[in-house]
Amino acid sequence: MSPSKPPCILVVDDDLDMLAFLAKMLTRKGGYEVAVARCAEEALDKVQTEPPAAILTDIKMPGMSGLAFLQRMRTLDPAVTTVLMTGHGTIEMAVQALKDGAYDFVEKPFDNERILYALDRAVERTRLMRENARLQDQLSEQEYVCGFVGRSRRLQQTLELLHRVARSNVTVLIQGESGTGKELAAKALHRLSQRGNRPMITVNCPALPEHILESELFGYRRGAFTGADRDKTGLFVEADGSTILLDEIADIPVSVQTKLLRVLQEKEVQPLGQNRTFGVDVRVIASTNQDLEAKIRRGEFREDLFYRLKVMTVTMPSLAAIASDIPLLAQHFLDRYSCEYGRGHLEFSTEALQSLIQHNWPGNVRELQNTINRSVLLCGHSVIEPADLWDEADPLPELAATADFPDNMAAASFEQLSYQKAKNTLLHRFNAAYLSQALRSSSGNVTAAARACGMERQAFQRLLRRHNIDSRSFRDG
């Protein structure tokens, strides 16, 4: 099997000697394929023939300047990441270019490691941007009808099940952790069914006290109890011909469970204070984030009702089970809230996307959505960085770049932390110490350190950035 083709860097400069130097250095030290152009006009032709992984361009050139070239590239292919080269007197221009969409800049005379570091990050950003665009294009109209965003196999299996079940009238029990989209799944079942042209009735079971929940579900006649000064139509009658969602059904009191069982068995309801019953044609969907079988063992949930509800079960996947969909979901929420708040062209940095993918999400998709919502609202610049995603009160611990391997990893040293925070802290200490030792052994040579660790140079660089380690501090002299 032939090795994969290395990423291509397009270098743009009117200085032939500079082009030759950069082409040689990027090929030998960075392992990149390099294309060169002597002016921006020539570069535009090359970009349209074969889009590069990143662009390294001078600012001052005859004809079209590097800044004008940057603007053209933003229109032509916004996924391609551009790094600017600056000489004397152009630093202010480079800073302005960053605000206009450039990813980074390097100063002449060059530090080779600085150029390679900037281009490694640029190539990774381009890859993520293109991957996100590809996945967005693959989202089918069917998925948008259901309201879900994602291409993971686990989510696709769930969507296929929803489509098959929607065509029938069977009772459905939707299970899953909080924040996994149980209500969204219920809405999809209703919308895709023959009842979809009528409004679905949703009942938040835990929000209503027992006596109110019973009267809301089944209705009552005037005089049925103190304060009942008029007849009330119950929600089951209102949902006749449509669908009713009993959200978090595990919290329904046992007395109400008995009457609910009659509705499922006999397809009829009896209002409070009424001797006769009324037939109803209602499709029942129930949802829960609790273990109903455990509640049955404790006598808190009727077993016969459980099996009436569990004619068909749909289990919503946790975000951990569909982790490959995180970039798509994050971009989806970014687009939504950018439009809602009028924030224009916001985007994620490479590090921010990696941070989202690596994060533990106990609150699942809802927590991810809230995180992006807050970030869009509070971010003060055009690129969302990791610091914009997380609360400042819970940062990673700061460690010196020369940290040694921790001698004491006993559980007692983490007793004040939650399990997740303790694990993250320990992993951070290990990574910082391991990477620092590798750099110390190679006298700060990133390529040699990565090779000794059995890693690709770009992957090693990403870890250094994640743990705030500067390879230059390990160089001799």
N, C-alpha and C positions, 0 to 999 in steps of 0.2 A: 504494500500500500504506500503510495507516494506521500511525502509530507505535505501539509497544507501550505498554501502560498502565503508568504509573509505580508503584513499590511503595507500599503503603499503610502509614502509621504510625498506630497508635491511641494517642492521648494521653489520659491519665486524670488529672484534677485537679478538685478542688471549687472552685477559684478561676477564675471566668469570665474575668477579665482575663488570667490566665496561659494559659488555653486559647486565647483569641483571639490572644495574642502568639505562642505556639508554632505554632499553625496557620498564621499568616501567614509566619513565619520559615521553617518547614520547607517550605512550598510554594514560596516565592520563592527562597530560597537553596539549598535541598536538592533541589528538583524533585520532591518527594514528593507523593503524594495523602495527605490527612490526614483521619482520623475522630476525633471527640472524644467523651468521656464524662465526666460530672460525678461519677461514683462507680464503685466496682468492680463493683457489681451491674449497672449499665447497661453497663459494659464487657464483662462476661461474655455478655450478650445479643448485643452487636455481634460479639463473637468467633465465636459459634456461627452467626451469619448469614453473615459473611464474614471468614474468618481473615486477620489482617493480616500484613505482612512483619516487623513488629517492634512492640513496645509500649514507650511511654515513660510511666511512671506515678509519681505522687507516693507517698510512704510514708504520711504522716499524712493520713487522710481520714475523714469521718464514716462510720459503719457499718463495712464491711469495710476493713481497712487494706491498704496496698499490699503488705505482706509476705504477708498471708493471700491476697490476689489472686494473688500470684506462685505460691504453693503450689497454688492451684486451677488455674492455667494449666499448671503442670508436669504435672498429672494429665490435664487436658483436651486439651492439644496441646503436648507437650514440644519440638516443632520450633520453635515461636514463641519468638523471643528477646526477653527483657525487660531494659530499662534503667530504673534507678530514679532519681528526682529526690529529692535530700536537702536539707533545710534545717538550720538551727542545732539542734544537739543530736541529730541522727539519723545522724551519720557512723558510729558504732559499730553501729547497726542495719543500715546499708547494707553494712558489712563482713561482718556475719553473713549478710546476704542473699546475698552473693556465694558464701559457703560453701553456702548452701541452694539455689543454682541460678540466681541473677540473673547476667546477663552482664557488666554494668557499672553504674556510677552516676555522676551528674553533680551538682555542688553549686550551690546557689543562693547568690548571684546568678550567672546563667549567663554562660558564654563561648560565644557562638554556634558558633564553630568547634569547640569541645570537644563540643557536643551533636551537631553534624553528623558529626564523626569517630566518635563512639560509635555513632550510628545507622547510618552506612555499614557499619561492622563487623558490627552486629547483623543488618542486612538480608542481608549476604553469608552470615553463619552460617545464618540461616533457610533461605536458598536451598539451601545445601549439604546441610543436614539433610533438607530435603524431597526433594531429588534423590536422596539416598542411600536414603531410605525408599521412594521410587517404584521405584528400580532393584531394591531388595531384594524388593519385592512381585512384580516381574517374573521373578525367578529361578524357572524351572520345576522341577517335580519331576524331570524328566529330567536336568537339570544336576546336581542333588544326587545322583542315582544314580551319575553319572559321577565325582562328587567335585570338580568344577570350579565356580568361582564367577566369573561375568562375563556381560556382555551384548554385548561388542564383536563386530563382524561377523567378525573374524579368528578369534576363539575359537569362535563359533557354527559356522563352516565346519569347524573341527577336530573339534568334537563330532559334527557330522553325519557326517563321514567315519568316526569311531570307531564310530558306530552301524551304518553300512552294512557296515564291514569285520568287525564282531564276529560277524555271523550266519554268516560263512564259516569255513573251517578254514585259510585261507592263512597262510603265514609272513609276519610283519609286522616291518619295520625301523622303529623309532621314533628319529628324529633330533632334535637340539635342543641348545641351550646348557645348561650346568649350571644347575639351579634352575628349569627351565621345566615340570617335572611329567611327565617321561618315564615314571617308574615308576607315577605315578597314571594315566596313559593306558593303560599295560599292564594295570593292575588293572581299569580300566573295560572294556577289550576282553574280559578273562576273565569279569568279572561279567555282562556283557551277552550272553555266548555260551551255547551249550547245555552247555558244560563248567563253568558258573559254580557249580554245586552242589558241586564238588570243590575242594579247596585248590590254589591256584597255587603252584608251586615257583619260588623266586627264587634265582639264583646271582649273587653279586657277583664277577665274573670277576677284576678286578685284585687282590682280597684274597687269592687263593689262589695259591701257587707252582705251577709247571708240573706237577710230578709229582703233587701233591695234587689239582689241578683235574681232571686226567685221570681219576684214580681216583674222585673224587667224581661226575663226570658219568657215567662208563660202568661203574663198579663193578669188582670184582676177585674172583678166587678165591684161597682160602688157598694160600700158597706162591708166589704170583705174583711177589713181591719180598720182600726182607728186611723182616721186621716184619709181613707179611701173615699173621697167625695164624688168620684166620677169613674166611669169605666176606663180601663187602659188596655190597649192592644199590645200583646207581648211581641218580643223581637222575632220569635219563631213564626208567628202569623205574618209579621211584616216581611219576613224573608221568604214567604210562600212563592214558589217558582224560581227562587234564586239560591244563594249560598249563604250560610252563616259560619263565621270563623269563631271558635271558642278558644281565644288566645290564653295560654298558660292554664290549661284545663286541670292540671294537677292540684290547683288551689281551690277547686270547687268543693264546698262542704258536702258531706255524705248525704245529708237530707236532700240537697238539690240533685245529687247524682242519681238518686232513686227516680225522680221525676224525669230527668234527662234520659234515663234508660228506657222509660215508657215511650218517649218521643221517637227514639231510634227503633224500638221494636214495633210499635203500633202506628207510627207516622201520624200521631195526633197529639194535641195538647189540651190540657184542662186548666183554664184560668183559675186563680184563687177566688173562692166564693161562688164558683159556677159548677153546676151538676153535670152539664153536658160537655162533650169534648168536640174539638174541631180538627178535621183532617188537614194536614199540611204536606206540601211537596217541597221539601227543603233538603238540599245537600249539606251535610255536616262535615266541616273540616276542623280538626282540633290540633293544637300545638302545645308543646311542652319542652322545657329544658331540664326536667327532672326525671328520675328513674321511677316510672309508675309501678313497676313490678316490686321495687323495694317498698313503695307506699302501700301496696296490696298486702305485703307481709306484715306491715305494721298496723294493718286494719284501717288505713287512712284513705283507701281508694277501693271501690267495688271491683271485684275481679270480672263479673259479668259485663259491667260497663266497659272495662278495659278491652275485652275481646270484641265488643260491639264497635268500639272506636277503631280497633286495629284490624279492620278489614284489609286496608292497604297502608303500609308504612313507608314514609319517605324520610330518610335521615340526611340532614343537611351537613355537608363537610365543614370541618373547622378550617380556619385560614392556614393552619400548619399543613393540612392535607392537600391544599391547593396552592402551595407556596409559589409555584411557577407563575401564578396569575397576579402576584403582588405588583410587578411593574405596570401591568395593564390596569389594574384597579387604581393604583396610585395616579396614573396619568388620567384616567377617567374622572376621578375626583378633582384633580388639579384643573382640568378643563372646565368642570362644572362650576367650581368656586371662583376660578379666575374670571369667568363670565359674570357670575353673580355679583362679585365685588368690583368689577370693572378694572381688573389688575393687568390687562393686556397680555404680553407674551412672557409669562412666567415659565420657568423650566427647572427641573431637578439637576443638581450636579451629579456627577458619577458617584461621589462619595455618599450623597444623600440616598440615591437609589440602592446602593449596596447596604447602607444602614437600614433601610426599610426592609430589605430582603432578609437580613440577618436578625432582625428584631423578633423577640418573642411577643406574640399578640394574644394575650388571654382574653381580650375583648373582641377578637376576631375582626370581621370586615367592618363592623360598626366602629371599633376602636381605630382602625386604619382610616376610615372616613373622617372621624373627628380630628385625628392628627393632621390630616391634609387640610381640613377646613381651617383649623387654627393657624397652620403654617401660612396659608394663602392670606389670611386676614392680617397676620402680624409681620410677615416678611417685609423688610424694608428695602429690598433690592430685587433684581430681575431673576436671580438664580437662588433656588432654595438649597441651603447647605444643611448638613446634619444638625448643626446648632439651632436651626430654625424649626426642627422637627420635635425636639424633646424639651421638656421642662428643664430650666436651668438648675432647679433644685435637685436634680438627679443625674449629674454628669458622671462620666467614667472617672475613676480615680486618677489623679495626676501622678506619673512616675518619672523619675529622672531617666534620661536615655542610657545612663550607665548602670541601670539597676542590675543587681545580681539575682541569681535564682533564689527565690524565697526559701529560707530554711524551715520556717514554721508554717505549715499549712494545716494545722490542727483545726478541727471544727470550732473549737472554743474561740479562736481569733475572729470568727465571723458570726458569733452568736447574736449580735445585735442586728443582723441583716436578715432579710427574707431569703428564702432558698435561691430564688432567681438572681437577686443582687449579689449574694455570696458567690454563686457560680460564675457570674459575669466578672466579678472582681478577681477571682482566682484565675480565670482564663486570661484576663488582661495582664495580670502580673506574670504569668507564665510566658505569654507571647512577647511582652516587652523584654523580659530577661533573655529569652531564646534568641530573639532578633538582635538584641544588643551584643550578645556573646558572638553571634555569627559575624557581625560587623567588626567587632574587636579583633577577631581572628584574621579577618581579611584587611585590616587597617583601613576600613571604611570603603573598600571596593565593593560596590553593590552587586556587580556581575559575578564576582568570585564568591561572595557570600551566598547569593541565590543558588549558584551551582553546587556549593558545599551542602546546602540544605535540600538539594534535589527538587528545586522549584524553578519555574520560569521567572525571568527577571521582572516582568510586569506584575506578576502575582506577588513577588517579594516586595516590590515598590508599593503596592496597594496596602500590604500589611504595615509597612513602615508609616504610611500616611494615617492609617487607622489608629495607630498607637503613638502618633506624634513623635516619631524618632527621626532625627536628622543625621543622615549618614556622614555628613561632613565633620561632625564632632568626633568621629572615630579615626580621622586621618592623622597620620604622623606629622608633626611639625605644624 
